[in-house]
Amino acid sequence: MRSPKLAALELKRFGRGRLPRAALVALLLLPLLYGALYLWSFWDPYGRLDRIPVALVNDDRGAEAAGRQVRAGDDITEGLRDSKVFDWHETSAAEARRGVEDGTYYLSLTMPPDLSKRIASSSGGSPETGALQVHTNDANNYIVGQISRTVFSEVRSSASTHATRTFLDRIYVSFSDLHDQTAKAAAGATDLKNGLGKAKKGSKDLADGLKDAKAGSGKLAGGIKKLDKGSNDLQSGSQQVAAGTQTLADKVNGAAGSVRPYLKDNGKTIGAAARLVSDSTRAVRKHLATLVRTAPAAAAGARTASADLDSVYRARCQELPIPDPACPQLKKAKEAAADVARIAGDVNTLVQQQNGDLGKLDGQLAALQKQADNLARHAPSLSKDLDSAVAKINKLNSGAHQVASGAKRLHTGLSTARTGATDLDTGVGKLKTGAGTLRSGIVKLSDGAGTLAGGLHEGVGKIPDYDKKDRDQRTGVMADPVQLASRSAHPAPNYGTGFAPYFIPLSLWVGAMVAYMLIQPLSRRALAAGSSAWRITLAGWLPVAAIGVLQTAALMAVLHWAIGLQMVRAAGTLGFLALVTCCFAAIVQWLNARFGAAGRILVLALLMLQLTSAGGTYPVQTSPGFFNAIHPWLPMSYVVDGLRRLITGGGLGPVWTACAVLLAFTAGALALTALSARSKQVWTLERLHPELTL
């Protein structure tokens, strides 16, 4: 009997009653239930996260930064509610802890009281990071905890980006403020430059004026020195004259009787003394007039120089926003000029205060001069008019004493004036030197102000001035400078599509495993009839392979039209899965034929090894070394790789490799089954009484 006919006879057994037919239907639908239910449950778990109850605690008290209220907790809470990532339940902290502990909530997210304060601190002197608090309980569900870490990482990133945008926006606003203030500083530096240009001209005029004042003060000091020397001579001479006139008067008054012979004998001497008094008086009057004439001019010049220097000091050191570097020297010069002006004023005041005395003195000197001239003219004839002469001598004596007293006061005043004039000349000299230094400093300051103004104007051009649109664009880039441009060459639209290459071969293996629980791997009739080993092998394999093809068709129809599995290469997928189910049927047949009841356990063990080493969930490289070692030697490893390319797309190299491997496994398994069939044709005591039956 041929193998197809033997296979058909094996299948006819399931049509002899309701229970066998129900078993056959269950056998056909078992991979469908196994694979479809698994994929359906895993199809899109991330799309249903809004059904997971999560506690949301907002304890944030808010904060104030730059005059604005910061409510980070409220903003995050509102964003989470709008996102609908989880089923959010706003609760208190205590209720959230209890809910996570007893399983009411899978996890909780808490905004601490100082969240806004910490975020707002980025604009202060002590910035701090804000922390969102996540509490999970793996006793509720481990996977939810893993998913929450991914979701809350995005929440944290979004909150950090928002805080960074706020911080950077303040920086760019500060750039604009800095630009405006620098522009004002540049304008001020330009005004300073212009003002220093005027100050430079004024300092030149001041230096020239002080140069003239120095020459005048030198002349004044020299004139007063001469006056002082002349007044000293005048004092000495007037005292001598007074002493002489006193002696003369005493003699005349004491010896009027005997004076006539004296006058007669000394008439020439008296005339010579009178002419000496007249000449000395004339010289004193000349020096006195010079003092009265020059003192006011010298005082006025000193005051003018002091006032000019004081104006320069106020303009450069008190009114400018940036004080002149030469201000310390200018201040010393101003104080020296004030001292000189005061001394010159004192001299002038002395002259003005003594002007009456000087006038009197000048009158007295004039009178003395006149009297001395008269005496000199009449001296030869004094003896002729003794009484008149005695009266004139007494009058001359009185005038001489008055002149001596006035000459003494004049000498004292001129000594003081001489000291003041010397100090005035020294002070004006210092002013002249200081004015030169001031002029040089102002020239340098003017050049520096020009450089400063140019640099500030250049800096204004380099400092960015951002408007709101520019700030928004730049803060967006700086807050999140690196974007993840993720692109998948052949993306799986959902979780279920990604896991389909793993669950589909699993369900087909289970289908073959259960099929050989109902169908004998080797036909007993064929064994008893002495059929060939290959015919017996194919007779046991073809029914399960046919059932496997039907299982594949039913499974893929439901996955595609009911659940929504989309395949890039649908026809190729179906053909490949037909080869897969035939290969799995051959392997399961051999294990059952060779090892009997123990083979069923080996089928299950081999399934476990393939599931753990195929790389259907995590890359096999992440598994321990044992699974990496067995990965290339098991058929499901190649089936998973091939299905991925057929369902989601990509090169077909792994598909052709998998086809070759599956054909090799199929041929090898059938050959081994044929060997087992040949050995089974000989009945042994072990076959008649097996040690284990299932």
Helices and strands as residue ranges (DSSP letters): H 3-12, G 13-15, H 18-42, G 45-51, E 53-58, E 63-65, E 68-70, H 72-83, E 87-90, H 93-102, E 107-111, H 115-120, G 121-123, E 133-136, H 142-254, H 256-317, H 327-353, H 355-378, G 379-384, H 386-462, H 468-479, H 495-518, H 524-529, H 533-557, I 558-563, H 570-595, H 597-613, G 620-622, H 625-630, G 631-633, H 635-648, H 653-680, H 685-688
